[in-house]
Amino acid sequence: MTTYHQIPDDEKGYELDLFCVPKHYEEDLDRVIIPHGLIMDRTERLARDIVRDMGGHHIVALCVLKGGYKFFSDLLDYIKALNQNCDKSVPLTVDFIRLKSYCNVLIVEDIVETGRTMETLLSLLSECNPKMVKVVSLLVKRTPRSSGYRPDYMGFEVPDWFLVGYALDYNEYFRDLGHICILNEKAKVKYKV
């Protein structure tokens, strides 16, 4: 059973002025929900769990673009550090959703909302007959729209909020925000395409 940090529905988060937030986003955000340091700590722990569980097997780490790139990069950096400093290591190659014949696959996702996209991807990937498929997601949303899908590894379970930052975007904006924040209603209109 995967461990994760559950953020309660009544979580108040943190005032923006406690953190470094790009000036051009200050009017668009309500609060910081997951500070960058906490994201990094959970990512490091997920890397340790993955190496513990999958160490010794060649793994293809498959990044789900675009939102997953930052989490993917940081997670792989931690796995590489563990490979250099631990008794157990994971031979690792990377790919970016280009299906071919894989041995063992670690799918790296930024957020699982309803779970339907991941279920579709897993179904497509199963046609390639990998020996093992594991999914790691930084965030999993608690939403009534959920199919019930849960990844093998989770960083945080979050309420059904509109979150941006740490590469999570709204119409390509906010990927450059280091923290995960709640987008305010005014910004949903401002950045709507």
C-alpha positions as CSV (number, residue, x, y, z in Angstrom):
1,M,0.0,0.0,0.0
2,T,1.4,3.4,-1.0
3,T,1.8,6.1,1.5
4,Y,0.9,9.7,0.7
5,H,0.2,13.0,2.4
6,Q,-3.5,13.8,2.4
7,I,-4.4,17.4,2.3
8,P,-7.8,17.9,4.0
9,D,-10.7,19.7,2.3
10,D,-10.6,22.4,5.0
11,E,-6.8,23.1,4.5
12,K,-6.2,26.8,4.6
13,G,-2.7,26.7,3.0
14,Y,-0.3,29.6,3.3
15,E,-0.4,33.3,2.6
16,L,1.4,34.2,-0.6
17,D,3.6,36.8,1.0
18,L,5.3,34.0,3.0
19,F,6.9,32.7,-0.2
20,C,8.7,33.8,-3.3
21,V,6.0,34.0,-6.0
22,P,6.5,35.6,-9.4
23,K,5.2,39.1,-9.3
24,H,3.2,38.5,-12.5
25,Y,1.1,35.8,-10.7
26,E,0.5,37.5,-7.4
27,E,-3.0,38.7,-8.3
28,D,-4.0,35.3,-9.8
29,L,-3.5,33.0,-6.8
30,D,-5.4,32.5,-3.6
31,R,-2.9,30.7,-1.4
32,V,0.1,28.3,-1.5
33,I,-1.2,24.8,-0.8
34,I,2.0,22.8,-1.2
35,P,5.3,24.7,-0.8
36,H,8.2,23.7,-3.1
37,G,10.2,22.3,-0.2
38,L,7.5,19.9,0.7
39,I,7.1,18.8,-2.9
40,M,10.8,18.0,-3.0
41,D,10.7,16.1,0.2
42,R,7.8,13.9,-1.0
43,T,9.5,13.4,-4.3
44,E,12.6,12.2,-2.6
45,R,10.6,9.8,-0.6
46,L,8.8,8.5,-3.6
47,A,12.2,7.9,-5.3
48,R,13.3,5.9,-2.3
49,D,10.1,3.8,-2.4
50,I,10.5,3.2,-6.1
51,V,14.1,2.1,-5.8
52,R,13.2,-0.2,-2.9
53,D,10.3,-1.8,-4.8
54,M,11.8,-1.9,-8.3
55,G,15.6,-2.0,-7.7
56,G,17.5,-4.5,-9.8
57,H,15.1,-4.3,-12.7
58,H,15.7,-2.3,-15.8
59,I,13.0,0.4,-15.8
60,V,11.8,2.7,-18.6
61,A,10.6,5.9,-16.9
62,L,7.8,7.3,-19.1
63,C,7.0,10.9,-18.7
64,V,3.4,12.1,-19.4
65,L,3.9,15.5,-21.0
66,K,3.6,18.5,-20.5
67,G,2.6,18.8,-16.9
68,G,4.7,15.9,-15.7
69,Y,8.1,17.2,-16.9
70,K,9.1,19.0,-13.7
71,F,8.1,16.1,-11.3
72,F,9.7,13.6,-13.8
73,S,13.0,15.5,-13.8
74,D,13.1,15.9,-10.0
75,L,12.1,12.3,-9.4
76,L,14.7,11.0,-11.7
77,D,17.4,13.2,-10.1
78,Y,16.6,11.6,-6.8
79,I,16.6,8.1,-8.2
80,K,20.0,8.8,-9.8
81,A,21.3,10.0,-6.5
82,L,20.1,6.9,-4.8
83,N,21.6,4.7,-7.6
84,Q,25.0,6.3,-6.8
85,N,24.7,6.1,-3.0
86,C,22.8,2.9,-2.1
87,D,23.3,-0.8,-2.2
88,K,20.2,-1.3,-4.4
89,S,19.9,0.6,-7.7
90,V,17.6,0.8,-10.7
91,P,19.0,0.7,-14.3
92,L,17.0,3.5,-15.9
93,T,16.2,4.8,-19.3
94,V,13.6,7.5,-20.2
95,D,11.0,8.1,-22.8
96,F,8.1,10.5,-23.4
97,I,4.9,8.6,-24.3
98,R,6.2,7.0,-27.4
99,L,4.8,3.5,-27.2
100,K,7.1,0.7,-28.2
101,S,8.2,-2.6,-26.7
102,Y,9.1,-2.0,-23.0
103,C,10.4,-4.4,-20.4
104,N,9.4,-2.6,-17.2
105,V,7.7,0.8,-17.2
106,L,7.4,3.5,-14.6
107,I,4.8,6.1,-15.8
108,V,5.4,9.5,-14.2
109,E,2.3,11.7,-14.0
110,D,1.8,15.1,-12.5
111,I,-1.9,14.7,-11.4
112,V,-4.5,12.0,-11.6
113,E,-7.9,13.7,-11.6
114,T,-10.7,11.3,-12.9
115,G,-8.2,8.5,-13.6
116,R,-9.7,7.8,-17.1
117,T,-6.7,9.1,-19.0
118,M,-4.4,6.9,-17.0
119,E,-6.7,3.9,-17.5
120,T,-6.6,4.5,-21.3
121,L,-2.8,4.9,-21.3
122,L,-2.4,1.7,-19.3
123,S,-4.7,-0.2,-21.7
124,L,-2.6,1.0,-24.7
125,L,0.6,0.2,-22.9
126,S,-0.6,-3.3,-22.1
127,E,-0.6,-4.0,-25.9
128,C,3.2,-3.7,-25.7
129,N,3.4,-6.5,-23.2
130,P,5.7,-5.0,-20.6
131,K,6.7,-7.3,-17.7
132,M,5.7,-4.7,-15.1
133,V,4.0,-1.3,-15.1
134,K,4.0,1.0,-12.2
135,V,2.5,4.5,-12.0
136,V,3.7,7.4,-9.8
137,S,1.7,10.6,-9.6
138,L,2.6,13.7,-7.6
139,L,-1.0,14.5,-7.0
140,V,-4.3,12.6,-6.9
141,K,-7.5,14.6,-6.7
142,R,-10.4,13.6,-4.5
143,T,-13.3,14.2,-6.9
144,P,-16.8,12.7,-7.4
145,R,-15.8,12.4,-11.1
146,S,-13.1,9.8,-10.2
147,S,-13.2,6.4,-11.8
148,G,-11.6,5.0,-8.7
149,Y,-8.2,4.5,-10.2
150,R,-5.2,4.9,-7.8
151,P,-1.6,5.0,-8.9
152,D,1.0,2.7,-7.3
153,Y,2.9,5.7,-5.8
154,M,1.3,9.0,-4.8
155,G,2.8,12.2,-3.4
156,F,-0.3,14.0,-2.2
157,E,-4.0,13.4,-2.2
158,V,-5.7,16.8,-2.7
159,P,-9.2,18.2,-2.6
160,D,-11.0,19.0,-5.9
161,W,-9.4,22.4,-6.3
162,F,-8.1,24.1,-9.4
163,L,-4.3,23.8,-8.7
164,V,-1.4,25.4,-10.7
165,G,2.3,25.6,-10.3
166,Y,5.3,23.2,-10.3
167,A,4.5,22.6,-14.0
168,L,0.7,22.3,-13.5
169,D,-0.7,24.8,-15.9
170,Y,-3.9,26.7,-16.9
171,N,-3.7,27.3,-20.6
172,E,0.1,27.0,-20.5
173,Y,0.5,29.6,-17.7
174,F,1.9,28.9,-14.2
175,R,4.3,26.2,-15.2
176,D,7.1,28.5,-14.0
177,L,5.6,28.8,-10.5
178,G,7.6,26.8,-7.9
179,H,4.8,26.1,-5.4
180,I,1.5,24.4,-6.0
181,C,-1.2,27.0,-5.5
182,I,-5.0,27.5,-5.8
183,L,-5.9,29.6,-8.8
184,N,-8.5,32.3,-8.0
185,E,-11.7,32.8,-9.9
186,K,-10.5,36.1,-11.5
187,A,-7.5,34.3,-13.0
188,K,-9.7,31.6,-14.5
189,V,-11.4,34.3,-16.5
190,K,-8.2,36.2,-17.2
191,Y,-6.3,33.2,-18.7
192,K,-9.3,31.5,-20.4
193,V,-8.6,30.9,-24.1
